[in-house]
């Protein structure tokens, strides 16, 4: 399948890591959390985490500490379709297409649940045809963008004349949860909101980037190391300290399956320790991945596509990329792009 355009969207509300720590300090919860929890939050938010700022769909983070599960769910239902539509609108503009020309829309997300899914809301907001195929992939976590591209690839193999949109959207602030668990605290320090949309076709117009050679590995014996759990009606992120090493091992296995050496590896950002673990096993410095982490934090599934968009903007003589994303499962995925 061939890339026509790619665009991203972030909420207008931006906070530095230091601002975020100040808000946490002002929360009623902070007064009662353990000394070790306070030390960990200060170390990550005020230290060298690799993150400068994060974007949020809510204008006042103070409110998140008081929100119950119902309020968080309502926030997701309002903000996820809105941010997804913003990203797709820009991708359509770049591709010089109307929403009514799309034949299919694939959406991945893990930070909330809607039935019908986000795709139904986006289709209504932007005016997709009533016979456009809508598909929502839910529960794949941070690695979801590449399996969603793979689903679009399968659709285009069956319908080579089609025009297909792929959206990865996460409202991580709608999965807000706090307690003294180190994994929960690290999550509080990393995640931000964002969406990426891309448009793909089955035919090359001349020098379009092509995506293919999808690979995957899933290791359910490590499922409890990184996953969402339901607790108090909310989504609670479960994150083990071994995740950077798990990611590096899985990515190493997938990289050995590549068809050719790339000009650059484009990876999901994860966090500073994850990026450093990847760089220790790959022959690349992950510049775009690090920059996305710095500007936006870990946005979960859209992160790898943010990095891809940035690299494409300055592609120059590049001819091939290797993309990888990983997360809940434990699962890791990869694909190649070339022109």
C-alpha positions as CSV (number, residue, x, y, z in Angstrom):
1,X,0.0,0.0,0.0
2,X,1.1,3.6,-0.7
3,X,1.1,6.6,1.5
4,X,-0.8,9.7,0.3
5,X,-0.4,11.8,3.4
6,X,0.2,11.8,7.1
7,X,-0.8,14.4,9.8
8,X,-0.9,14.7,13.5
9,X,-2.9,16.5,16.1
10,X,-2.4,17.4,19.8
11,X,-4.6,19.2,22.2
12,X,-4.0,22.9,22.7
13,X,-3.3,22.6,26.4
14,X,0.5,22.1,26.9
15,X,2.4,21.7,30.2
16,X,6.1,21.3,31.0
17,X,7.2,18.4,33.2
18,X,7.9,20.9,35.9
19,X,4.4,22.4,35.6
20,X,3.0,18.8,35.8
21,X,4.9,18.2,39.0
22,X,3.6,21.4,40.5
23,X,0.0,20.3,39.8
24,X,0.7,17.0,41.4
25,X,2.1,18.7,44.5
26,X,-1.0,20.8,44.8
27,X,-3.4,17.8,44.6
28,X,-5.1,16.4,47.8
29,X,-3.7,13.0,46.8
30,X,-0.1,14.2,47.2
31,X,-0.6,15.1,50.8
32,X,-1.3,11.4,51.6
33,X,1.1,9.6,49.3
34,X,4.2,7.8,50.5
35,X,7.6,9.6,50.8
36,X,9.0,7.2,48.3
37,X,6.2,8.1,45.8
38,X,7.0,11.8,46.2
39,X,10.7,11.2,45.6
40,X,10.0,9.1,42.5
41,X,7.7,11.7,41.0
42,X,10.1,14.5,41.6
43,X,13.0,12.5,40.2
44,X,11.2,11.7,37.0
45,X,9.3,14.9,36.4
46,X,12.1,17.3,37.4
47,X,15.0,15.2,36.3
48,X,16.3,14.0,32.9
49,X,13.3,12.0,31.8
50,X,13.7,13.0,28.1
51,X,10.4,14.7,28.2
52,X,10.1,18.5,28.1
53,X,6.3,18.9,27.8
54,X,3.0,17.0,27.2
55,X,-0.3,17.8,25.7
56,X,-3.7,17.3,27.4
57,X,-7.3,17.3,26.2
58,X,-8.4,18.7,29.6
59,X,-7.7,22.4,30.3
60,X,-7.2,21.9,34.1
61,X,-5.2,18.9,35.3
62,X,-6.2,19.7,38.8
63,X,-9.6,18.3,38.0
64,X,-8.3,14.9,37.0
65,X,-7.5,14.0,40.6
66,X,-11.2,14.4,41.5
67,X,-12.7,12.8,38.5
68,X,-14.5,9.5,38.9
69,X,-14.7,6.7,36.3
70,X,-17.9,8.1,34.7
71,X,-16.3,11.5,34.2
72,X,-13.2,10.1,32.7
73,X,-15.2,7.9,30.3
74,X,-17.2,11.0,29.3
75,X,-14.0,12.9,28.6
76,X,-12.8,10.1,26.4
77,X,-16.1,10.0,24.4
78,X,-15.9,13.7,23.8
79,X,-12.2,14.2,23.1
80,X,-11.1,11.1,21.2
81,X,-13.4,11.6,18.2
82,X,-12.6,15.3,18.2
83,X,-8.8,14.9,18.2
84,X,-9.0,12.0,15.6
85,X,-11.1,14.2,13.3
86,X,-8.7,17.0,13.6
87,X,-5.8,14.8,12.5
88,X,-7.8,13.2,9.7
89,X,-9.0,16.6,8.4
90,X,-5.4,17.7,8.0
91,X,-4.4,14.4,6.3
92,X,-7.2,14.9,3.9
93,X,-6.1,18.4,3.1
94,X,-2.6,17.2,2.5
95,X,-3.9,14.5,0.1
96,X,-6.3,16.9,-1.6
97,X,-9.1,14.6,-0.9
98,X,-12.6,14.9,0.6
99,X,-13.8,12.7,3.4
100,X,-16.6,11.3,1.1
101,X,-13.8,9.9,-1.1
102,X,-12.6,7.5,1.6
103,X,-13.6,3.9,1.2
104,X,-12.5,2.7,4.6
105,X,-11.5,4.0,8.0
106,X,-9.4,2.1,10.5
107,X,-9.0,3.4,14.1
108,X,-6.9,2.1,16.9
109,X,-7.1,3.2,20.5
110,X,-6.7,1.7,24.0
111,X,-7.4,4.6,26.5
112,X,-11.2,4.4,26.3
113,X,-14.1,2.3,25.0
114,X,-17.0,3.3,22.8
115,X,-19.6,1.2,21.1
116,X,-19.9,2.0,18.3
117,X,-16.3,2.9,18.2
118,X,-14.4,6.1,17.5
119,X,-14.7,5.4,13.7
120,X,-18.5,5.9,13.8
121,X,-18.1,9.3,15.5
122,X,-15.4,10.4,13.0
123,X,-17.4,9.2,10.1
124,X,-20.3,11.4,11.2
125,X,-18.2,14.4,12.1
126,X,-16.4,14.5,8.7
127,X,-19.1,13.1,6.4
128,X,-17.8,9.7,5.3
129,X,-20.1,7.9,2.9
130,X,-22.6,5.5,4.5
131,X,-21.1,2.5,2.7
132,X,-17.5,3.3,3.9
133,X,-16.0,0.4,5.8
134,X,-15.4,1.3,9.5
135,X,-13.1,-0.8,11.7
136,X,-12.0,-0.2,15.3
137,X,-9.1,-2.0,16.8
138,X,-9.2,-1.8,20.6
139,X,-6.9,-3.3,23.3
140,X,-3.6,-3.5,21.4
141,X,-2.0,-0.8,23.6
142,X,1.1,1.3,22.6
143,X,1.9,-1.0,19.7
144,X,-1.4,-0.7,18.0
145,X,-0.5,1.6,15.1
146,X,1.4,-1.0,13.1
147,X,-1.2,-3.8,13.4
148,X,-3.8,-1.2,12.3
149,X,-1.7,-0.4,9.2
150,X,-1.5,-4.1,8.6
151,X,-5.3,-4.3,8.6
152,X,-5.5,-1.5,6.1
153,X,-2.9,-3.2,4.0
154,X,-5.1,-6.3,3.9
155,X,-8.1,-4.2,2.9
156,X,-6.2,-2.6,0.0
157,X,-4.9,-5.9,-1.2
158,X,-8.6,-6.9,-1.7
159,X,-9.6,-3.5,-2.9
160,X,-6.6,-1.9,-4.8
161,X,-8.6,1.0,-6.1
162,X,-9.7,2.1,-2.6
163,X,-8.6,5.1,-0.5
164,X,-8.2,4.2,3.2
165,X,-7.6,6.3,6.3
166,X,-5.8,5.0,9.4
167,X,-6.1,6.9,12.7
168,X,-4.3,6.2,16.0
169,X,-5.8,8.3,18.8
170,X,-5.2,8.2,22.5
171,X,-6.6,10.3,25.3
172,X,-4.3,9.1,28.0
173,X,-5.6,11.7,30.4
174,X,-8.9,9.8,30.3
175,X,-7.0,6.8,31.7
176,X,-5.9,8.8,34.7
177,X,-5.1,6.8,37.9
178,X,-3.0,7.5,40.9
179,X,-1.7,5.4,43.8
180,X,1.7,4.6,45.3
181,X,2.6,1.8,42.9
182,X,5.9,2.7,41.0
183,X,4.4,1.6,37.7
184,X,1.4,3.8,38.1
185,X,3.7,6.7,39.2
186,X,6.0,6.3,36.2
187,X,2.9,6.3,33.9
188,X,1.8,9.5,35.5
189,X,5.1,11.0,34.5
190,X,5.1,9.8,30.9
191,X,1.8,9.9,29.1
192,X,0.2,12.7,27.0
193,X,-2.7,12.9,24.5
194,X,-2.4,12.9,20.7
195,X,-3.7,11.5,17.4
196,X,-2.1,10.6,14.0
197,X,-4.0,10.1,10.7
198,X,-2.6,8.8,7.4
199,X,-4.2,8.1,4.0
200,X,-3.2,5.1,1.9
201,X,-4.1,3.8,-1.5
202,X,-3.4,0.6,-3.5
203,X,-1.6,2.3,-6.4
204,X,1.7,4.2,-6.7
205,X,1.5,7.6,-8.3
206,X,5.2,7.5,-9.0
207,X,7.4,8.0,-6.0
208,X,5.1,7.3,-3.1
209,X,6.3,5.6,0.0
210,X,5.2,2.0,0.2
211,X,4.5,0.0,3.4
212,X,4.7,-3.8,3.7
213,X,6.5,-6.8,5.1
214,X,4.7,-6.7,8.4
215,X,6.0,-8.8,11.3
216,X,4.9,-9.4,14.8
217,X,5.8,-11.3,18.0
218,X,3.6,-11.8,21.1
219,X,4.7,-13.1,24.4
220,X,1.7,-13.7,26.7
221,X,4.0,-15.1,29.5
222,X,4.9,-11.4,30.0
223,X,1.4,-10.1,29.8
224,X,1.3,-8.9,33.5
225,X,4.4,-6.8,32.9
226,X,2.6,-4.2,30.9
227,X,-1.2,-4.0,30.5
228,X,-4.3,-2.0,31.6
229,X,-6.2,-3.3,34.5
230,X,-9.7,-2.3,35.6
231,X,-9.7,-0.9,39.1
232,X,-12.3,1.2,40.7
233,X,-14.0,1.4,37.3
234,X,-11.0,3.1,35.9
235,X,-8.1,2.0,33.7
236,X,-5.0,1.5,35.7
237,X,-1.7,1.0,33.9
238,X,0.4,-1.9,35.1
239,X,4.1,-1.3,34.2
240,X,7.0,-3.4,35.3
241,X,10.6,-2.2,35.5
242,X,11.7,-5.0,33.0
243,X,9.7,-3.5,30.1
244,X,12.7,-1.7,28.5
245,X,14.6,-5.0,28.3
246,X,11.5,-6.9,27.1
247,X,11.1,-4.3,24.3
248,X,14.7,-4.5,23.3
249,X,14.7,-8.3,23.1
250,X,11.5,-8.4,21.0
251,X,12.6,-5.6,18.7
252,X,16.0,-7.4,18.2
253,X,14.1,-10.5,17.1
254,X,11.9,-8.5,14.7
255,X,14.8,-6.5,13.2
256,X,16.5,-9.7,12.2
257,X,13.5,-10.4,9.9
258,X,13.9,-7.2,7.9
259,X,14.2,-7.5,4.2
260,X,16.8,-4.8,3.8
261,X,18.9,-2.4,5.9
262,X,16.9,0.9,6.5
263,X,18.1,4.5,6.4
264,X,16.5,4.9,9.8
265,X,14.6,3.1,12.4
266,X,11.3,4.8,13.5
267,X,10.2,3.5,16.9
268,X,7.5,4.0,19.5
269,X,8.9,6.4,22.1
270,X,7.9,4.5,25.3
271,X,10.1,6.4,27.7
272,X,13.8,7.4,28.1
273,X,14.8,4.0,29.4
274,X,13.0,2.2,26.6
275,X,14.7,4.4,23.9
276,X,18.1,3.8,25.5
277,X,17.4,0.0,25.6
278,X,16.5,0.1,21.9
279,X,19.5,2.1,20.9
280,X,21.7,-0.4,22.7
281,X,20.6,-3.2,20.4
282,X,20.0,-1.3,17.1
283,X,22.7,0.3,14.9
284,X,20.8,3.7,15.0
285,X,20.3,6.7,17.1
286,X,16.6,7.2,17.3
287,X,16.5,10.9,16.8
288,X,12.9,11.3,15.7
289,X,11.7,9.0,18.5
290,X,13.6,11.0,21.1
291,X,12.2,14.3,19.7
292,X,8.6,13.1,19.8
293,X,9.2,11.9,23.4
294,X,10.6,15.3,24.3
295,X,7.7,17.3,22.7
296,X,4.8,15.1,23.5
297,X,5.7,12.4,26.0
298,X,4.5,8.9,25.4
299,X,1.2,9.2,23.6
300,X,0.8,5.4,23.3
301,X,-0.2,4.2,19.8
302,X,0.2,7.5,17.8
303,X,3.8,8.0,18.9
304,X,5.5,5.9,16.2
305,X,3.5,7.7,13.5
306,X,4.4,11.1,14.9
307,X,8.1,10.1,14.5
308,X,7.4,8.8,11.0
309,X,5.8,12.1,10.0
310,X,8.7,14.1,11.3
311,X,11.2,11.9,9.4
312,X,9.2,12.2,6.2
313,X,9.3,15.9,6.4
314,X,13.1,15.8,6.1
315,X,13.5,12.6,4.2
316,X,15.9,13.9,1.6
317,X,17.6,10.9,-0.1
318,X,16.1,8.3,2.3
319,X,14.8,5.2,0.5
320,X,13.8,2.8,3.3
321,X,12.6,2.9,6.9
322,X,12.0,0.2,9.5
323,X,9.1,0.9,11.9
324,X,8.5,-0.8,15.2
325,X,6.1,-0.4,18.1
326,X,5.4,-2.5,21.2
327,X,3.5,-2.7,24.4
328,X,0.6,-4.6,26.1
329,X,0.6,-8.3,25.4
330,X,3.6,-8.3,25.7
331,X,3.7,-7.7,21.9
332,X,5.9,-6.0,19.4
333,X,5.3,-5.2,15.7
334,X,7.2,-4.0,12.8
335,X,6.9,-3.1,9.1
336,X,9.1,-1.6,6.4
337,X,8.5,1.4,4.2
338,X,10.4,2.1,1.0
339,X,10.2,4.0,-2.3
